[in-house]
Amino acid sequence: MNQFESKEACSTSSGSACIVPVEAPESAVEASHGNLAQTLAQTLRERGVWKAEAEAELHRLSPAPFALSAEETAFIGELGWAVWSFYKALNALYLRKGNDWVKDWLDQGKPSWLTDLSRMHFSKHHLPRLLRPDLILGEDQMWVTELDSVPGGAGDTAIMSAFYADHGLDVIGGGSGIPEAFARVISDVAEKDDWTLAIVVSDESESYRQEMGSLAEALRRAGYSAWCVHPRDVRFDEEGLSIQAEDENDWRRIEVLWRFYELFDLRNIPKSELIAYAAKKRKTLISPPYKPFLEEKLALALLHHAGLAEFWQQEMGEHFHLLRRVVPRTWVMDPAPVPRHASIEGLTFRGKPVRDFLTLSDASQKERRLVVKPSGFSPRAWGSRGVVVGHDVSQEEWAQALRSALEEYPQTPHILQEFHEGRRLKVGYFDPASGREGNMHGRARLSPYYYVVNDEPVLAGVLATVCPDNKKLIHGMSEAVMTVCA
């Protein structure tokens, strides 16, 4: 009862993932399995994840998983422990006394009622249980450009992993890695195996509803009570929250509410105040918790801040050095004047320290291999919205991006981050819109899904997104090839 057939998603106390990597070239496997990608497209349609009327906007599929080397696979296994260590340290940094300047940055632009809620005792030790870093597959190493604790793609990754595994192909995490790890997380959070889970998807996240529904369906097939619902479908009473399951008379108390909505959107979400109240009164457990400071990109800038190096070292140990090595240098674009005797730490331009971000307005195309991004708590802070790549725009557009970022700081802080280009590789693909197969040169972003069970990050699957090599931003565009990793 409540069991999956596969037990392949696992980790060890040393941090090495329990994965047997395949022998393959460094690039993704080219088209070699005939109509396998077309069959996968049909599977996605049958599962309701893909709609025929929207197929012109869908991404391309691969005839095989994306092959990683043994070294790359081992690194991804170790990375989960470093990311989990960072989240725990960041939570401690924010909640402890002192370091008010850090809290000022992390709280900037957020309503006081939400920051007050994030500090309450009921959620003091609550952390996200799904971690997904975005990795750029570079020439000599991988680069962690972002961390996401409310990520999409888990449902699609689960379907593709199961599909390739059913066709005899090895995939990281195994064929049931994601739903199995997800179930283990919910049991861990609820502290029991018999629970009801509500995956609550908002209108803002509507494009992910089908895939999250497919993930809930996979859990039900394994014997669990899991449902994907809209916020308005949640019922509140003094006993907590409940949802209607099989029929109109089947109301089930929600033990765990899995939040698939952004905190900046709370005012637009039906019953969001009642959901927060139920969590505060410990009637229902919400994951990820209402802690916006854990969802800010500017946290990566703190990782490089010299004034916090001792703290990170004490809290994270060896994981600090691993993570800092793979996170590009990042700066918070704070417009506050820099004291006359100081400069922006670690930022130089033409060999001189920088005291004002606008100094970079004069940078040549070669000099502006930098990225400006909204940090968080904004509809422009996800899905590559609001991102400006310096060497991909004119000097005038670059200067305007810097000015806008500084002007928007009171409401939406931005970060400046070094740009690291992915290595060029070749992938085979099937285009569902045209029905054609082919090969494409591109660059890859890898998105590992770590589910944290009993304080250990379980690597349940890795999504690969390969975009044409003339694109500076790698995301789920219609020209992208998306598959899972082996």
C-alpha positions in Angstrom: 0.0 0.0 0.0 1.2 3.5 -0.9 4.3 2.1 -2.6 6.0 2.8 -5.9 7.5 0.0 -7.9 10.8 1.8 -8.4 13.1 2.8 -5.5 15.8 4.4 -7.6 15.7 7.9 -6.3 18.1 8.0 -3.4 21.1 9.7 -1.8 23.8 8.8 0.6 25.0 10.6 3.7 28.2 11.6 1.8 26.0 13.5 -0.7 26.7 11.2 -3.7 23.6 10.4 -5.7 22.8 6.7 -6.1 23.1 6.8 -9.9 24.8 4.7 -12.5 25.8 7.1 -15.3 25.6 5.9 -18.9 28.6 6.0 -21.2 27.9 8.7 -23.7 29.6 11.7 -25.4 29.5 15.1 -23.7 26.7 16.4 -25.8 23.1 15.1 -25.8 22.4 11.9 -27.6 21.4 12.5 -31.2 18.3 11.1 -32.8 18.8 7.4 -32.7 15.5 5.9 -31.4 13.3 6.5 -34.4 9.8 7.6 -33.5 10.4 7.6 -29.7 10.0 11.4 -29.4 6.8 11.3 -31.4 5.5 8.6 -29.1 6.4 10.8 -26.1 4.5 13.7 -27.6 1.4 11.4 -27.8 1.9 10.4 -24.2 2.0 14.0 -23.1 -1.3 14.6 -25.0 -3.0 11.6 -23.5 -2.0 12.7 -20.0 -3.5 16.1 -20.7 -0.3 18.0 -20.2 -0.2 19.0 -23.9 -3.3 20.5 -25.6 -3.6 20.1 -29.4 -4.8 23.7 -29.8 -1.6 25.1 -28.2 1.0 22.9 -29.9 2.5 25.7 -31.9 3.8 27.1 -28.6 5.1 23.8 -27.2 8.7 22.9 -26.9 10.6 20.3 -28.9 11.2 16.8 -27.6 14.3 14.6 -27.7 14.5 11.0 -29.0 16.7 10.2 -25.9 17.7 11.5 -22.5 20.4 14.0 -22.2 23.6 12.2 -21.3 25.9 13.5 -18.6 29.4 12.4 -17.8 30.2 10.6 -14.6 31.9 13.7 -13.2 28.8 15.9 -14.1 26.5 13.4 -12.5 28.6 13.2 -9.3 28.7 17.0 -9.1 24.9 17.3 -9.3 24.6 14.8 -6.5 26.9 16.8 -4.3 25.3 20.1 -5.2 22.0 19.2 -3.6 23.7 19.1 -0.2 25.3 22.5 -0.7 22.0 24.1 -1.8 20.1 22.6 1.2 22.9 23.8 3.5 22.6 27.3 2.0 18.8 27.4 2.6 19.3 26.4 6.2 22.0 29.0 6.7 20.0 31.8 5.0 17.0 31.0 7.3 19.3 31.3 10.3 20.9 34.5 9.1 17.5 36.2 8.7 15.9 35.0 11.9 18.8 35.7 14.2 19.4 39.0 15.9 21.8 41.4 14.1 22.7 41.8 10.4 19.8 44.2 10.0 21.3 45.4 6.7 20.8 41.9 5.3 17.2 41.9 6.5 16.6 45.3 4.9 17.8 44.0 1.6 15.7 40.8 1.8 12.6 42.6 3.0 12.8 45.5 0.5 9.5 46.0 -1.4 7.5 43.5 0.6 4.4 44.4 2.7 5.0 44.4 6.5 2.2 41.9 7.2 4.0 39.3 5.0 7.5 39.9 6.6 5.9 39.8 10.0 4.3 36.4 9.1 7.6 35.0 7.9 9.2 35.7 11.3 6.4 34.0 13.4 7.4 31.1 15.6 5.0 28.6 13.9 7.2 28.5 10.7 10.6 29.3 12.3 12.1 25.9 11.2 10.0 25.4 8.1 12.1 25.4 4.8 11.2 24.6 1.2 11.3 20.8 0.6 11.7 21.0 -3.1 15.0 22.7 -4.3 15.7 23.4 -8.0 18.8 25.3 -9.0 19.3 26.3 -12.6 22.7 25.2 -13.9 24.3 26.5 -17.1 26.4 23.7 -18.6 29.6 25.6 -19.3 32.9 24.6 -21.0 34.8 23.7 -17.8 32.1 23.7 -15.1 28.5 24.2 -14.3 27.2 27.6 -13.1 24.3 28.0 -10.6 22.5 31.1 -11.9 19.3 30.9 -9.8 17.7 28.9 -7.0 13.9 28.1 -7.1 11.8 26.6 -4.4 8.4 27.0 -6.2 9.5 25.5 -9.6 7.5 24.2 -12.5 8.5 21.3 -14.6 8.3 18.6 -12.0 5.2 17.0 -13.5 6.7 17.1 -17.1 10.0 15.7 -15.8 8.1 12.9 -14.0 6.2 11.9 -17.2 9.3 12.0 -19.4 11.4 10.0 -16.8 8.7 7.3 -16.6 8.4 7.2 -20.4 12.1 6.8 -21.1 12.5 4.2 -18.3 9.6 2.2 -19.7 11.5 2.1 -23.0 14.6 0.7 -21.3 16.6 3.9 -21.0 18.4 4.9 -17.8 17.4 8.2 -16.3 18.7 10.0 -13.2 16.3 9.3 -10.4 14.6 6.4 -12.1 11.2 6.1 -13.8 9.2 7.0 -10.6 11.8 9.2 -8.9 9.8 12.4 -8.7 6.4 11.1 -7.5 8.1 8.7 -5.1 10.3 11.4 -3.6 7.3 13.8 -3.4 5.3 11.2 -1.5 8.2 10.7 0.9 8.4 14.5 1.5 4.7 14.8 2.3 4.9 11.9 4.7 7.8 13.6 6.3 6.1 16.9 6.6 2.8 15.4 7.8 4.6 13.0 10.1 2.4 10.1 9.0 1.8 8.0 5.9 -1.9 8.4 5.6 -2.5 12.0 4.5 -4.4 14.3 2.2 -2.4 16.6 0.0 -3.8 19.6 -1.9 -1.5 21.0 -4.6 -3.0 24.6 -4.9 -2.3 26.2 -8.2 -3.2 29.9 -8.8 -4.4 31.7 -11.9 -0.9 33.3 -12.2 0.5 29.8 -12.5 -2.3 28.4 -14.7 0.1 27.2 -17.4 1.4 24.6 -14.9 -2.0 23.3 -13.7 -2.0 20.3 -16.1 1.4 19.0 -15.2 0.8 19.5 -11.4 -2.5 17.6 -11.9 -0.6 14.8 -13.6 1.7 14.6 -10.6 -1.3 14.4 -8.2 -2.7 11.7 -10.4 0.6 9.7 -10.1 0.4 9.9 -6.3 -3.2 8.7 -6.4 -2.3 5.7 -8.6 0.3 4.8 -5.9 -2.5 4.8 -3.2 -2.2 8.3 -1.8 -4.9 11.0 -1.4 -3.5 13.8 -3.5 -5.4 16.5 -5.5 -4.6 19.5 -7.6 -7.0 22.3 -7.0 -7.7 26.0 -7.5 -7.5 28.2 -4.3 -11.3 28.8 -4.5 -11.8 25.0 -4.1 -10.3 25.0 -0.6 -12.9 25.1 2.2 -12.1 26.7 5.5 -13.6 26.1 9.0 -12.4 26.3 12.5 -10.9 22.8 12.2 -8.7 23.8 9.3 -8.8 23.4 5.5 -10.5 20.7 3.4 -11.1 19.8 -0.3 -13.7 17.9 -2.2 -12.2 14.7 -3.5 -14.1 11.9 -5.3 -17.6 13.3 -5.1 -19.6 16.1 -3.5 -19.9 14.2 -0.2 -16.2 13.3 0.0 -14.6 16.2 1.9 -11.1 15.5 3.1 -9.2 17.4 5.7 -5.9 18.8 4.2 -2.8 17.8 6.2 -0.4 19.4 3.7 -1.1 22.2 1.3 1.6 22.4 -1.4 1.9 26.0 -2.5 2.1 26.5 -6.2 1.6 30.2 -6.3 3.9 33.2 -5.9 3.9 35.3 -2.7 3.8 38.5 -4.7 0.4 37.4 -6.0 -1.2 36.7 -2.6 -3.7 39.6 -2.7 -5.2 38.1 -5.9 -5.6 34.6 -4.6 -9.0 33.6 -3.2 -8.9 32.6 0.5 -5.2 33.3 0.8 -5.7 35.0 4.2 -7.7 32.0 5.4 -5.0 29.6 4.2 -2.3 31.7 6.1 -4.5 31.7 9.2 -4.9 27.9 9.1 -1.1 27.6 8.9 -0.6 30.1 11.7 -3.0 28.1 13.9 -1.2 24.8 12.9 -4.3 23.4 11.4 -2.6 22.8 8.1 1.0 22.6 7.0 2.0 24.8 4.1 5.0 24.0 2.0 6.9 26.0 0.8 6.4 28.3 3.8 5.4 31.9 3.5 9.0 33.2 3.7 9.7 35.6 0.8 13.3 36.1 2.0 14.0 32.5 0.8 12.8 33.3 -2.7 15.0 36.3 -3.5 17.8 36.1 -6.1 19.8 38.6 -4.2 20.5 35.9 -1.6 23.2 34.7 -4.1 24.9 38.1 -3.7 25.0 37.5 0.1 26.9 34.3 -0.6 29.8 36.4 -2.0 29.7 39.2 0.6 33.0 39.4 2.4 31.3 40.5 5.6 29.3 37.2 5.7 32.1 34.8 4.8 32.8 33.7 8.4 29.1 33.2 9.0 28.7 31.0 5.8 31.8 29.0 6.7 30.5 28.3 10.2 27.0 27.4 9.1 27.8 25.5 5.8 31.3 24.1 6.2 32.7 22.6 3.0 29.4 23.2 1.2 30.1 27.0 1.3 33.2 26.7 -0.8 31.5 24.4 -3.4 28.5 26.7 -3.8 30.5 29.9 -3.9 32.7 28.5 -6.6 29.8 27.8 -8.9 27.6 30.8 -8.3 28.6 33.8 -10.5 29.6 37.0 -8.8 26.3 38.8 -8.0 25.6 42.3 -6.6 22.5 43.9 -5.1 21.6 47.0 -7.2 21.1 49.2 -4.2 21.0 52.9 -5.2 22.1 54.1 -1.7 25.2 56.4 -2.0 28.5 54.6 -1.3 30.7 56.3 1.3 33.5 58.4 -0.1 36.2 56.0 1.2 34.4 52.9 -0.1 33.3 51.1 -3.3 30.9 48.4 -4.4 32.7 45.3 -3.1 34.2 43.1 -5.8 32.9 45.2 -8.7 35.5 46.8 -11.0 35.3 48.5 -14.3 38.4 49.1 -16.5 40.6 48.2 -13.6 39.1 50.6 -11.1 36.6 50.0 -8.2 33.0 50.9 -9.0 31.2 53.3 -6.6 28.0 53.8 -8.7 26.3 51.1 -10.8 25.7 53.8 -13.5 29.4 53.9 -14.2 28.8 50.7 -16.1 26.6 52.6 -18.6 29.7 53.3 -20.7 30.7 49.7 -20.9 31.4 48.3 -24.4 29.7 45.2 -25.7 32.7 43.1 -24.7 32.8 44.7 -21.2 29.1 44.2 -20.4 29.0 40.5 -20.2 26.6 41.0 -17.3 22.9 40.3 -16.6 20.3 42.5 -14.8 17.4 40.6 -13.2 14.5 41.5 -10.9 15.4 39.8 -7.6 12.0 38.5 -6.6 8.4 39.3 -5.3 7.4 40.5 -8.8 5.6 39.0 -11.8 8.8 39.9 -13.8 11.0 37.8 -11.5 10.3 34.4 -13.0 10.3 32.8 -16.5 13.1 35.0 -17.7 10.9 38.0 -17.6 12.6 41.3 -16.9 16.1 39.9 -17.6 18.5 42.0 -19.6 21.7 40.5 -20.9 24.2 43.3 -21.3 26.0 42.2 -24.5 22.7 41.3 -26.2 21.4 44.8 -26.2 22.5 48.2 -27.5 24.5 50.5 -25.2 21.5 52.8 -24.9 19.3 49.9 -23.8 21.9 48.7 -21.4 22.2 52.1 -19.8 18.4 52.3 -19.5 18.3 48.9 -17.9 20.7 50.1 -15.2 18.8 53.2 -14.6 15.5 51.4 -14.4 16.8 48.8 -12.0 18.1 51.5 -9.6 14.8 53.5 -9.8 12.7 50.4 -9.1 14.7 49.4 -6.0 12.1 50.6 -3.5 9.5 48.2 -5.0 11.5 45.6 -6.8 15.2 45.2 -6.1 17.4 44.0 -8.9 20.6 42.1 -9.1 23.6 42.4 -11.4 25.3 39.1 -12.2 28.2 37.9 -14.2 27.2 36.2 -17.5 28.7 32.8 -18.2 27.9 31.2 -21.6 27.0 27.5 -21.9 29.1 25.2 -24.1 27.9 24.5 -27.6 26.5 21.0 -28.2 24.2 19.1 -30.6 20.8 17.5 -29.9 18.3 15.6 -31.9 14.7 16.6 -31.7 11.1 16.2 -32.8 9.0 19.3 -33.4 5.4 18.6 -32.5 4.2 21.8 -34.3 5.7 20.8 -37.7 6.0 17.1 -37.2 9.6 17.2 -38.4 12.7 15.6 -36.9 16.2 17.1 -37.0 19.3 18.1 -35.2 20.1 21.4 -33.5 23.2 23.2 -32.1 22.4 24.7 -28.8 23.3 25.4 -25.2 21.9 23.7 -22.1 20.4 24.5 -18.8 20.1 21.7 -16.3 17.4 21.8 -13.6 17.8 19.1 -10.9 14.9 18.4 -8.6 15.9 17.7 -5.0 13.2 16.7 -2.5 14.3 17.0 1.1 13.4 13.9 3.2 14.6 13.6 6.8 17.1 16.4 6.3 18.6 14.8 3.1 18.2 16.1 -0.4 17.0 13.3 -2.7 17.9 13.8 -6.3 14.7 12.7 -8.0 15.3 13.8 -11.6 17.0 16.3 -13.8 15.3 18.3 -16.6 17.5 19.5 -19.5 16.5 22.5 -21.6 18.5 23.1 -24.7 18.0 26.4 -26.6 19.4 27.3 -30.0 23.0 28.6 -29.7 22.0 32.1 -30.9 19.8 32.6 -27.8 21.4 34.3 -24.8 18.6 33.3 -22.4 17.8 29.6 -21.9 14.2 28.8 -21.0 11.2 26.8 -22.1 10.6 28.5 -25.5 9.0 26.7 -28.4 12.4 26.3 -30.1 13.9 24.6 -27.0 14.5 20.9 -26.8 13.4 19.6 -23.3 14.2 16.2 -22.0 15.5 14.5 -18.8 19.1 13.5 -18.0 20.8 10.2 -17.9 
